[in-house]
Amino acid sequence: KFMGYLNKFLGDIPSKDCAKGGKAAYNAAVNRTPSDQESPVQTVHASYFMTFHTVCRTSQEYTAALQQARQISANISATLGVEVFPYSYFYVFYEQYLTLVHEASINLGLCGAAIFVVSFILMGFSVSSALITLVTVVMIVVDIMGVMYFWSISFNAISLVNLVMAVGISVEFCAHIVRKFSISTKPTRIDRAKE
């Protein structure tokens, strides 16, 4: 009985007499199996419906809207027993903000580990040289993040890529200076630094 009314609703054009006709808004939103002689009953395979957010202006508002939409979808899925998921054009971009800090920590942590291991091997198994290189690179990254804050550069995927590239560039210069200092034959540290 529901499917019969559903077909009428989805085929009804809104008019002055009945503004609730569903053809304009929902006809393409419901994916049904066509009825045939073997199976005269139609079933709904998939459907979508529109919801609305309040106006979002900042990244924090968009991220909060995405998280709330996911929570509402999870509640609907649990209630109906079917999979419901939210989708919007801006979700594709703001998805990155949900995991960005975690991914940045992993990326920069892996870079730091690689810097230490490679510096340790290439500096002649010197722990102090590897640590000095690593600490210097960490200070450079912290300085870059501070400049990003003062220049109001938002932390997103592009700035994370730039931070990782800055790690690569800074390790090159730091490693050369540490290597030159460590292999110098001058008697004092001041003389080695001058060289």
Rosetta blueprint (number, residue, H / E / L):
1 K L
2 F H
3 M H
4 G H
5 Y H
6 L H
7 N H
8 K H
9 F H
10 L H
11 G H
12 D L
13 I L
14 P L
15 S L
16 K L
17 D L
18 C L
19 A L
20 K L
21 G L
22 G L
23 K H
24 A H
25 A H
26 Y H
27 N H
28 A H
29 A H
30 V E
31 N E
32 R E
33 T L
34 P L
35 S L
36 D L
37 Q L
38 E L
39 S L
40 P L
41 V L
42 Q L
43 T L
44 V E
45 H E
46 A E
47 S E
48 Y L
49 F L
50 M L
51 T L
52 F L
53 H L
54 T L
55 V L
56 C L
57 R L
58 T L
59 S H
60 Q H
61 E H
62 Y H
63 T H
64 A H
65 A H
66 L H
67 Q H
68 Q H
69 A H
70 R H
71 Q H
72 I H
73 S H
74 A H
75 N H
76 I H
77 S H
78 A H
79 T H
80 L H
81 G L
82 V L
83 E L
84 V L
85 F L
86 P L
87 Y L
88 S L
89 Y H
90 F H
91 Y H
92 V H
93 F H
94 Y H
95 E L
96 Q H
97 Y H
98 L H
99 T H
100 L H
101 V H
102 H H
103 E H
104 A H
105 S H
106 I H
107 N H
108 L H
109 G H
110 L H
111 C H
112 G H
113 A H
114 A H
115 I H
116 F H
117 V H
118 V H
119 S H
120 F H
121 I H
122 L H
123 M L
124 G L
125 F L
126 S L
127 V H
128 S H
129 S H
130 A H
131 L H
132 I H
133 T H
134 L H
135 V H
136 T H
137 V H
138 V H
139 M H
140 I H
141 V H
142 V H
143 D H
144 I H
145 M H
146 G H
147 V H
148 M H
149 Y H
150 F H
151 W L
152 S L
153 I L
154 S L
155 F L
156 N L
157 A H
158 I H
159 S H
160 L H
161 V H
162 N H
163 L H
164 V H
165 M H
166 A H
167 V H
168 G H
169 I H
170 S H
171 V H
172 E H
173 F H
174 C H
175 A H
176 H H
177 I H
178 V H
179 R H
180 K H
181 F H
182 S H
183 I H
184 S L
185 T L
186 K L
187 P L
188 T L
189 R H
190 I H
191 D H
192 R H
193 A H
194 K H
195 E L
